[in-house]
Amino acid sequence: MRVEEAVRRRLRARILLLLRILLIALTVADPLPLDHYVHGTVVGRPTERQGGAVGRVRRRRRALAAGGLVVAGVLATGADRGFAHEGAKGMVNERMNAMKSLKADMKAISDMLRGRAVFKAEEVQWRADRIRAHCRDFERLFPEDSNDASSEASPRIWSEWSRFLRRSQDMTAAAGALMKAGNREAAARMAFGELAQTCRSCHDDYRLDKK
């Protein structure tokens, strides 16, 4: 137990550091240097055309940083869930494995879009397609009476079944949008940010925080 607790603490420390770095990235004030605005403008005030370009860059960076924050948050809350998965059987074990695969795909895409790995359009697309397939399968993965002690699923899933299914449909649509945008890196950043926010929202409402 002491070894497990030490591992948990190290994981939490690393992920908290990642969250801080991503928060700094999210709050960067201006993505372009000041001299970008000098020609034909008052210093520091871009022309309308330049301002539009700045806005697009800002939106892309904010979407990517926000998506990274969400993925880091999901990893932080799930850092020690491997221990909780012990003893899971049947459908509970199957859906936990599906969520583990989904999380791995989200992290891999995040790393590519944040420059930690080489961007590969085909990989973004097939990973997004696999995420979409998992989301489509949620109705089957969450049958009634499949909520044993090892499960992290909130009882709200079944008491709010229609709402939960709408959330899964939103995630499916967001993953589909990422798959279509995957061959264009800038568009993929925006789509990934939307998908990550949708995933986190569902986690916040329908996953128990077991520690």
Beta strands, then each sheet from edge to edge (+ up, - down):
end
